[in-house]
């Protein structure tokens, strides 16, 4: 593909070869001065997936991403990207990354930055097309130092698109952006992902994962603690909340509810009863047939509640060394 061509879809990185996972990492382990930042992590991402990689500060997200990109070597374990070692895959233009900071020269223009980046690859897509897809075609002649933080992140995204990679890795790509900038940035990412590109992103903004990810991987203290769709992750956070109007003053009625299978807690607050349970159907049926409860509502855990429940424990300290 020469510089004047554009790409409407992402083609398989190795035409004619058997399909491979975009990312395959097994047993990744990394230690720093006796501290285990990443502890036996296994990750597999299929081509075309959009995967959010989430965890609290110090969980090991950035350390893992560094190993996936070949920026750091694991003490144990192995990584392949499209069946190749990370640096080889990156050298072939199959993989690009958008990091939080760095990689920009402040005294050159946006377009010249793109030209410099394009010179590193044997084949690139159109510079103008990449700028438009990143939403910054109108500032191509602006110096980088005159760009806002959000525009600079978009520039990093445009740079990542130049080699037409099969995989883009995003590490906290919207840090520092305002709400409008974040929304616009993710619209660009989402549109690009619909063309078939694989995306792995780490973020502190859980709503981004909820809205844009096909799948979520949760890491805590260097270990994967959950891996599934958003709905599956929410379901892991121990079920749902059932609320109802409540006028029973007989303590035995409350005790019967608390004794139902899967009920975690029962709380009566004035005229309402609030129940957390794994099986909301059993609880709702009991409320409606065995008590005076009415106006029953059932709500699922949101992603934030699931995240806190699956990653926050008394053992989790303030050490951020593994971030």
NORJO-V590830 format. One record per residue. PSI is psi in degrees with one decimal (NA if undefined). NEAR is the number of other C-alpha atoms within 10 Angstrom. Layout:
[[PSI,NEAR] [PSI,NEAR]]
//
This chain:
[[123.8,13] [178.9,10] [-18.7,14] [-5.5,11] [153.9,13] [159.5,16] [124.4,13] [-23.3,10] [160.7,13] [120.8,18] [154.4,14] [139.8,19] [-28.6,21] [84.5,13] [134.9,8] [-15.3,7] [161.0,8] [141.5,6] [137.4,14] [159.6,18] [145.3,17] [-40.5,26] [132.1,21] [109.4,19] [132.3,20] [129.7,15] [28.3,17] [126.9,23] [134.5,23] [129.0,25] [146.2,15] [115.0,11] [46.5,5] [-8.4,7] [127.7,11] [106.1,16] [-38.6,25] [130.3,31] [85.3,21] [45.3,17] [132.0,19] [126.9,16] [131.2,16] [127.4,14] [122.7,20] [155.6,16] [134.2,20] [-5.6,20] [150.9,20] [111.7,26] [129.3,24] [134.2,26] [105.5,25] [154.2,25] [158.3,27] [168.6,20] [134.7,18] [4.6,22] [-22.8,26] [12.9,27] [-56.3,27] [-37.2,20] [-41.5,23] [-45.5,29] [-40.9,20] [-39.8,14] [-38.2,21] [-33.7,25] [1.4,21] [12.0,18] [-19.5,13] [142.4,13] [132.2,18] [147.8,20] [-33.8,15] [157.2,14] [178.0,16] [153.0,19] [137.6,24] [143.0,22] [115.6,25] [34.6,24] [6.3,16] [156.4,17] [146.9,16] [-48.9,22] [-32.6,16] [-41.6,15] [-41.4,22] [-41.9,19] [-29.4,15] [-0.1,16] [14.0,23] [-18.5,22] [136.1,27] [161.7,25] [146.6,23] [107.0,23] [173.8,20] [-41.3,15] [173.1,14] [175.3,10] [5.0,13] [143.9,15] [121.5,13] [-25.9,14] [14.7,12] [163.4,15] [167.0,19] [-46.3,29] [-41.9,20] [-33.6,17] [-42.2,21] [-38.8,22] [-42.0,14] [-42.4,11] [-42.5,17] [-29.9,21] [-13.6,10] [-12.0,12] [148.8,13] [-34.2,12] [133.1,16] [160.4,23] [177.8,20] [132.8,22] [-45.9,25] [-39.4,21] [-41.8,19] [-41.1,25] [-42.4,24] [-41.4,15] [-27.6,19] [-5.1,27] [23.5,19] [27.1,17] [-25.3,18] [-4.6,10] [25.5,17] [-30.4,19] [6.5,12] [140.2,15] [145.9,17] [-38.4,23] [-17.9,15] [-2.3,15] [145.5,16] [168.7,12] [-40.5,18] [-39.6,20] [-36.4,20] [-37.1,21] [-38.0,26] [-36.8,25] [-42.8,28] [-38.4,25] [-44.0,27] [-41.3,25] [-39.3,26] [-27.0,25] [-17.4,29] [-39.4,25] [4.3,26] [55.2,26] [154.5,24] [-20.7,26] [130.9,31] [130.4,23] [126.1,22] [121.0,23] [103.8,22] [56.9,17] [-21.1,25] [13.7,24] [128.6,17] [-9.5,14] [151.3,16] [174.9,11] [-43.8,10] [-41.3,9] [-41.2,17] [-44.0,17] [-45.3,14] [-40.5,15] [-45.3,21] [-26.7,17] [-41.2,16] [-43.7,16] [-45.1,21] [-43.0,17] [-39.0,13] [-38.7,19] [-33.0,21] [-18.0,15] [-2.1,14] [4.1,19] [145.0,24] [136.1,25] [128.2,28] [124.2,23] [141.8,24] [136.4,24] [152.4,20] [-10.9,17] [100.7,14] [-28.9,15] [-27.6,13] [-43.1,17] [-41.9,22] [-39.4,18] [-34.3,11] [-15.5,17] [139.0,20] [-26.3,16] [149.6,21] [132.8,24] [124.5,20] [130.1,22] [139.2,25] [127.6,24] [42.0,25] [4.9,25] [145.7,20] [124.3,22] [-13.5,13] [147.7,18] [114.8,18] [-175.6,15] [167.7,17] [-43.5,22] [-40.5,15] [-38.5,14] [-43.4,22] [-39.2,22] [-27.7,17] [-16.7,18] [34.7,20] [59.1,21] [-139.2,20] [169.8,21] [129.0,22] [126.6,22] [151.0,23] [154.7,21] [137.7,18] [125.0,20] [2.5,15] [127.6,16] [-4.5,9] [117.2,8] [-24.0,8] [-30.4,10] [-42.5,14] [-39.1,16] [-36.6,11] [-40.4,11] [-44.6,20] [-26.2,19] [-8.8,12] [146.8,14] [131.1,12] [-4.5,16] [126.8,21] [-37.7,15] [151.6,13] [125.3,19] [121.7,13] [120.9,17] [95.3,10] [-121.5,9] [10.6,11] [149.0,18] [136.8,19] [124.0,19] [131.8,22] [127.9,24] [155.0,22] [-35.8,18] [93.3,17] [-28.5,21] [-43.0,13] [-43.8,15] [-45.9,22] [-41.4,21] [-41.6,12] [-44.1,15] [-43.8,20] [-22.7,14] [-20.6,9] [-5.2,12] [177.8,15] [10.7,13] [147.8,20] [171.3,15] [54.0,10] [132.1,17] [145.7,13] [128.3,17] [142.5,12] [160.3,18] [140.7,20] [174.2,18] [-35.3,19] [-44.4,15] [-41.7,13] [-43.7,21] [-48.3,22] [-39.8,13] [-36.0,14] [-18.5,20] [-12.9,19] [118.1,14] [170.8,10] [-24.7,5] [-16.4,7] [116.1,13] [-166.7,11] [2.8,8] [123.0,12] [18.4,13] [-27.2,14] [4.9,21] [NA,18]]
//
